[in-house]
Amino acid sequence: MLTSTEILILKVRDDSVEEVIDTVAAERSVLLRLNGEPVVSLLCTPSDIDALAVGFLVSEGFISADSLPRSVAVDETALEVAVELELPAGWRDMIESGAITPGCGRGVTFANAAAPRLKAIASRMTEGQAVGDLPAIRSVMETFRSQSLLYASTGGVHSAAIFEGKKALFFAEDIGRHNAVDKVIGRAALSGVPLGDKVLVSSGRVSGEIMTKVIRSGIPVIVSRGAPTCVSVSRAEDYGVTLVGFARGSRMNIYSHPWRIIQ
């Protein structure tokens, strides 16, 4: 599926106006079905939609990161993802209490941030497994920035990646920062890669919903080019997540659990 399209625009520079071809990010609505029932339509960049569906289910608490669905089928023509899985008790109540989030593209979350399903993250990184010092984070961010090809051509998407040490294992771009995060979480789940010793890197603001996705997925470190919110900082502190924001060039802010980075 196409992730961008070309359109004719008028480009204005000072007093000059000219017709040019511009590249813009694609935006589509993808329907997620659970055991045959329509659950939610996700506005997204139409790529990696199998991973998007699985990551959404993991980060919203429908399934655990190490529990794969029975099947995942993508219908590219109808733009639907059909997932078959063993649903938790009370899943209909979760759907009925869904809320619109401040995410790009009006994201939806069924998560209750105070739900007992959230568990504290206590993992301590070992050498070579994940970010261990400030130079390593800077190296990770440089690699991350160089992979954002759709952003380079459109300027209209967010990026997310899962790193092990300085190596990017999974990378995704999407018009929504929530979707980009869900895509890499889902791809890790589909690939059978545990996230308890990995780092999530994001281009966007770290909101409370993003932090809940991180906690549910068991990811101990999140590094972002963007800013965190007060809720995300509070949740990171409470649930044992190392949160790094404004990671740009030589600068960064460490908001919680610095012991994973500053030894």
C-alpha positions as CSV (number, residue, x, y, z in Angstrom):
1,M,0.0,0.0,0.0
2,L,1.2,3.5,-0.8
3,T,2.5,5.5,2.2
4,S,2.6,8.8,0.3
5,T,1.1,10.5,-2.7
6,E,2.1,13.4,-5.0
7,I,-0.1,16.4,-5.5
8,L,0.1,19.7,-7.4
9,I,0.5,22.7,-5.1
10,L,1.4,26.4,-5.2
11,K,4.7,27.1,-3.4
12,V,5.2,30.6,-2.2
13,R,8.7,32.0,-1.5
14,D,8.7,35.6,-0.6
15,D,7.0,37.2,-3.7
16,S,7.4,34.2,-5.9
17,V,4.5,31.8,-6.6
18,E,5.1,28.6,-8.6
19,E,3.3,25.3,-9.3
20,V,5.3,22.3,-8.0
21,I,4.7,18.6,-7.3
22,D,4.7,18.0,-3.5
23,T,4.8,14.6,-1.6
24,V,2.3,14.2,1.2
25,A,1.8,11.4,3.7
26,A,-1.0,8.9,3.0
27,E,-3.8,8.6,5.6
28,R,-6.3,5.8,5.7
29,S,-8.8,4.3,8.1
30,V,-8.1,0.7,8.9
31,L,-10.8,-1.4,10.6
32,L,-9.8,-3.8,13.4
33,R,-11.9,-6.8,13.9
34,L,-11.7,-9.1,16.9
35,N,-13.0,-12.6,16.4
36,G,-15.1,-11.3,13.6
37,E,-16.5,-8.3,15.4
38,P,-15.6,-4.7,14.4
39,V,-13.9,-2.9,17.3
40,V,-12.2,0.3,16.2
41,S,-11.2,2.2,13.1
42,L,-7.6,3.4,13.2
43,L,-6.5,6.4,11.2
44,C,-3.0,5.6,10.1
45,T,-0.3,5.4,7.5
46,P,-1.2,2.2,5.6
47,S,1.9,0.2,6.3
48,D,2.7,-2.6,8.8
49,I,-1.0,-2.7,9.6
50,D,-0.7,-6.3,10.9
51,A,1.9,-5.0,13.4
52,L,-0.3,-2.0,14.2
53,A,-3.2,-4.2,15.1
54,V,-1.2,-6.5,17.3
55,G,0.7,-3.6,19.0
56,F,-2.6,-1.8,19.7
57,L,-4.0,-5.0,21.3
58,V,-0.8,-5.4,23.4
59,S,-0.6,-1.8,24.5
60,E,-4.3,-1.6,25.3
61,G,-4.2,-4.7,27.5
62,F,-6.2,-7.1,25.4
63,I,-3.2,-9.5,25.1
64,S,0.2,-9.7,26.7
65,A,3.4,-8.9,24.8
66,D,4.4,-12.6,24.9
67,S,0.9,-14.0,23.9
68,L,0.3,-14.1,20.2
69,P,-3.1,-14.1,18.6
70,R,-4.3,-17.3,17.0
71,S,-4.3,-15.5,13.6
72,V,-3.8,-12.1,12.0
73,A,-5.2,-11.6,8.5
74,V,-4.9,-8.4,6.5
75,D,-7.3,-7.4,3.7
76,E,-5.5,-4.7,1.8
77,T,-8.5,-4.1,-0.5
78,A,-11.0,-3.5,2.3
79,L,-8.3,-2.0,4.6
80,E,-9.2,-4.4,7.5
81,V,-7.2,-6.5,9.9
82,A,-9.0,-9.5,11.4
83,V,-7.5,-10.9,14.6
84,E,-8.5,-14.1,16.3
85,L,-7.5,-14.4,19.9
86,E,-8.6,-15.4,23.4
87,L,-10.2,-12.3,24.8
88,P,-9.9,-11.3,28.5
89,A,-13.0,-11.2,30.7
90,G,-14.7,-7.8,30.5
91,W,-13.3,-6.9,27.1
92,R,-16.6,-5.4,25.9
93,D,-16.6,-3.0,28.9
94,M,-13.1,-1.9,27.9
95,I,-14.4,-1.1,24.4
96,E,-17.4,0.8,25.7
97,S,-15.2,3.0,27.9
98,G,-12.9,3.9,25.0
99,A,-11.7,7.5,25.0
100,I,-10.4,9.9,22.4
101,T,-6.7,10.7,23.1
102,P,-4.7,13.8,22.3
103,G,-2.7,11.7,19.8
104,C,-2.2,12.7,16.2
105,G,-5.2,11.7,14.0
106,R,-7.5,11.6,17.1
107,G,-6.2,8.3,18.6
108,V,-8.4,6.0,20.6
109,T,-7.5,4.2,23.8
110,F,-9.4,1.7,25.8
111,A,-6.8,1.8,28.6
112,N,-7.5,2.7,32.2
113,A,-4.3,4.1,33.5
114,A,-5.0,3.0,37.0
115,A,-6.0,-0.5,36.1
116,P,-4.3,-3.3,38.1
117,R,-3.1,-4.9,34.8
118,L,-0.1,-2.5,34.9
119,K,3.0,-3.9,36.5
120,A,6.1,-2.2,37.6
121,I,9.2,-2.7,35.5
122,A,12.3,-3.6,37.6
123,S,14.7,-4.9,34.9
124,R,18.3,-3.7,35.1
125,M,20.2,-3.4,31.8
126,T,23.3,-5.5,31.3
127,E,26.2,-4.3,29.3
128,G,25.6,-4.6,25.6
129,Q,21.9,-5.2,25.9
130,A,20.6,-1.6,25.9
131,V,21.4,2.0,26.3
132,G,24.0,2.2,29.1
133,D,25.5,5.7,28.9
134,L,25.1,9.1,27.3
135,P,27.2,8.6,24.2
136,A,25.2,5.4,23.5
137,I,21.9,7.4,23.5
138,R,23.4,10.0,21.2
139,S,24.5,7.2,18.8
140,V,21.0,5.6,19.0
141,M,19.3,9.0,18.2
142,E,21.6,9.5,15.2
143,T,20.8,6.1,13.8
144,F,17.1,6.7,14.5
145,R,17.0,10.1,12.7
146,S,18.7,8.6,9.6
147,Q,16.0,6.0,9.1
148,S,13.1,8.4,8.8
149,L,12.8,8.3,5.1
150,L,9.0,9.0,4.9
151,Y,9.4,12.0,7.2
152,A,12.3,13.2,4.9
153,S,10.0,13.1,1.9
154,T,6.8,14.4,3.5
155,G,7.5,16.1,6.8
156,G,4.2,14.7,8.0
157,V,4.8,11.5,10.0
158,H,6.2,10.4,13.4
159,S,8.8,7.6,13.9
160,A,9.3,4.9,16.5
161,A,11.9,2.2,16.9
162,I,13.0,-0.7,19.2
163,F,16.7,-0.8,19.9
164,E,18.9,-3.4,21.4
165,G,22.1,-1.7,22.3
166,K,22.9,0.5,19.4
167,K,21.1,-1.7,16.9
168,A,17.6,-0.9,15.6
169,L,15.6,-4.1,15.6
170,F,12.3,-2.6,14.4
171,F,11.4,0.8,12.9
172,A,8.0,2.3,11.8
173,E,6.6,5.6,10.6
174,D,3.0,6.8,10.8
175,I,0.9,10.0,10.8
176,G,0.2,9.2,14.5
177,R,2.8,8.9,17.2
178,H,0.6,6.3,19.0
179,N,0.4,4.2,15.9
180,A,4.1,4.3,15.3
181,V,4.7,3.0,18.8
182,D,2.1,0.3,18.4
183,K,3.6,-0.8,15.1
184,V,7.1,-1.5,16.6
185,I,5.6,-3.1,19.7
186,G,3.4,-5.3,17.4
187,R,6.3,-6.2,15.1
188,A,8.3,-7.3,18.1
189,A,5.4,-9.5,19.4
190,L,4.9,-11.0,16.0
191,S,8.7,-11.7,15.7
192,G,8.8,-13.3,19.2
193,V,11.2,-10.7,20.5
194,P,10.9,-9.9,24.3
195,L,11.0,-6.2,25.2
196,G,12.2,-6.4,28.8
197,D,15.7,-5.4,27.9
198,K,15.1,-3.1,24.9
199,V,14.7,0.6,24.4
200,L,11.8,2.4,22.7
201,V,12.8,5.5,20.7
202,S,10.1,8.0,19.6
203,S,10.0,11.2,17.6
204,G,7.0,12.6,19.4
205,R,5.6,13.9,22.6
206,V,5.5,11.3,25.4
207,S,2.0,11.5,26.8
208,G,0.4,9.5,29.6
209,E,-1.1,7.1,27.0
210,I,2.3,6.5,25.4
211,M,3.8,5.7,28.8
212,T,0.9,3.3,29.5
213,K,1.8,1.5,26.2
214,V,5.4,1.3,27.3
215,I,4.5,-0.1,30.8
216,R,2.1,-2.7,29.4
217,S,4.8,-3.8,26.9
218,G,7.4,-4.2,29.6
219,I,9.8,-1.8,28.0
220,P,12.3,-0.3,30.6
221,V,13.6,2.7,28.7
222,I,11.9,5.3,26.4
223,V,13.9,8.0,24.7
224,S,12.2,10.7,22.7
225,R,13.1,13.8,20.7
226,G,9.9,15.3,22.1
227,A,8.7,16.5,25.5
228,P,7.0,14.4,28.1
229,T,3.8,15.4,30.0
230,C,3.5,15.5,33.7
231,V,1.4,12.4,33.7
232,S,4.0,10.4,31.7
233,V,6.7,11.5,34.1
234,S,4.6,10.5,37.1
235,R,3.8,7.1,35.6
236,A,7.4,6.5,34.6
237,E,8.5,7.1,38.2
238,D,5.8,5.0,39.7
239,Y,6.2,2.0,37.4
240,G,10.0,1.9,37.0
241,V,10.5,3.3,33.5
242,T,13.5,5.3,32.5
243,L,12.2,8.3,30.6
244,V,14.4,10.5,28.5
245,G,13.1,13.5,26.6
246,F,14.4,16.3,24.3
247,A,17.1,14.0,23.1
248,R,18.6,16.2,20.4
249,G,22.2,16.4,19.5
250,S,24.3,16.5,22.6
251,R,21.3,17.5,24.9
252,M,18.7,15.4,26.7
253,N,16.7,15.5,29.9
254,I,16.4,12.4,32.1
255,Y,13.1,12.5,34.0
256,S,13.0,9.2,35.9
257,H,15.1,6.2,37.0
258,P,18.5,7.6,35.7
259,W,20.3,4.6,37.2
260,R,19.9,2.7,33.9
261,I,21.9,5.4,32.1
262,I,24.0,7.2,34.7
263,Q,26.0,4.5,36.4
